[in-house]
Amino acid sequence: MAAALIRPEWWPFLGLYAGWLWFREPQFAGAKMRLVILAGLLSIPFLWFVPPWVGSGQPFLAATHAAEYNGHLGSDPFRAVIGRGINEQVLPR
């Protein structure tokens, strides 16, 4: 759950795991556990979109920032990405 709150790439994996718990482990996924699974799955989109919406008035604030940052790659995106990476690399001493 924590990984899904940090990176949306985890959402499909969490969905698959929740489905596995729901259908393959019936002794583990009793009524209470199924409520916990549903609450966890519903909390992710809520916690992903509502806090930025409350704070800034834009539920997709992170997407806006990402588009603004990555949208300025110039005429040669490959060189721009490599240049950013070189500036971030620290040489060992």
Backbone torsions as a table, in degrees:
resi	resn	phi	psi	omega
1	MET	NA	-42.5	-178.5
2	ALA	-64.4	-39.7	178.9
3	ALA	-64.1	-36.8	179.6
4	ALA	-69.3	-24.6	175.8
5	LEU	-77.5	-22.1	-179.8
6	ILE	-90.7	-44.7	-174.8
7	ARG	-129.3	126.4	179.6
8	PRO	-69.3	-13.6	177.1
9	GLU	-64.3	-20.5	179.4
10	TRP	-80.3	-15.0	-176.0
11	TRP	-55.9	-46.6	179.2
12	PRO	-62.7	-38.5	179.6
13	PHE	-66.0	-40.2	177.6
14	LEU	-65.7	-39.2	177.0
15	GLY	-63.1	-41.8	177.2
16	LEU	-64.6	-41.7	179.1
17	TYR	-66.1	-41.1	177.9
18	ALA	-63.6	-40.7	177.0
19	GLY	-64.6	-39.1	177.4
20	TRP	-63.1	-46.1	177.3
21	LEU	-60.7	-39.8	-175.7
22	TRP	-66.2	-45.6	-171.9
23	PHE	-101.1	-33.8	-174.0
24	ARG	-92.1	-20.5	-178.7
25	GLU	-120.8	65.7	-176.0
26	PRO	-65.1	-30.1	178.5
27	GLN	-69.6	-28.8	178.4
28	PHE	-84.7	-38.2	-175.2
29	ALA	-94.8	68.9	173.9
30	GLY	-73.7	-170.4	-176.4
31	ALA	-60.8	-42.6	-179.5
32	LYS	-67.2	-41.9	-179.2
33	MET	-68.0	-35.0	177.3
34	ARG	-65.6	-34.4	174.6
35	LEU	-65.9	-39.2	178.2
36	VAL	-64.9	-41.4	178.8
37	ILE	-62.0	-47.3	179.5
38	LEU	-63.6	-42.9	179.4
39	ALA	-62.5	-40.2	178.7
40	GLY	-64.9	-44.4	-179.8
41	LEU	-66.3	-35.5	179.3
42	LEU	-77.4	-25.2	-178.4
43	SER	-73.1	-26.1	-176.6
44	ILE	-63.8	-55.5	178.1
45	PRO	-63.2	-33.3	178.2
46	PHE	-62.4	-50.6	-178.0
47	LEU	-73.0	-19.6	178.9
48	TRP	-78.7	-38.7	-172.3
49	PHE	-106.9	-31.2	-173.1
50	VAL	-72.2	-45.5	179.9
51	PRO	-58.0	-43.9	175.8
52	PRO	-65.2	-32.8	179.3
53	TRP	-64.9	-43.2	179.8
54	VAL	-68.6	-41.8	-175.5
55	GLY	-75.7	-35.2	-174.0
56	SER	-122.0	-13.0	-175.9
57	GLY	86.2	2.9	179.8
58	GLN	-126.2	113.5	179.7
59	PRO	-69.8	-22.3	-179.0
60	PHE	-107.0	39.3	-176.6
61	LEU	-62.8	-41.1	-179.5
62	ALA	-63.8	-39.5	178.1
63	ALA	-65.6	-36.8	177.7
64	THR	-64.6	-45.1	178.8
65	HIS	-64.2	-41.6	179.7
66	ALA	-64.0	-41.3	179.6
67	ALA	-66.4	-37.8	178.3
68	GLU	-67.0	-39.9	-178.3
69	TYR	-73.0	-48.0	-176.4
70	ASN	-82.5	-10.8	-179.1
71	GLY	-78.6	-9.7	-177.3
72	HIS	-107.3	57.1	-179.3
73	LEU	-93.5	-7.1	177.1
74	GLY	78.3	-161.3	-176.2
75	SER	-79.6	-20.2	179.3
76	ASP	-125.1	88.7	-176.5
77	PRO	-60.1	-35.7	-179.1
78	PHE	-60.7	-48.4	179.5
79	ARG	-65.0	-35.1	178.8
80	ALA	-66.2	-41.6	179.7
81	VAL	-68.0	-42.7	177.8
82	ILE	-63.0	-41.6	178.8
83	GLY	-62.5	-39.9	176.8
84	ARG	-64.7	-40.0	-179.9
85	GLY	-66.5	-38.6	179.1
86	ILE	-65.8	-37.9	178.8
87	ASN	-66.9	-25.7	-178.1
88	GLU	-88.0	-20.3	-176.6
89	GLN	-73.2	133.5	177.8
90	VAL	-106.3	129.5	179.1
91	LEU	-81.0	138.7	178.3
92	PRO	-71.7	155.4	179.4
93	ARG	-113.8	NA	NA
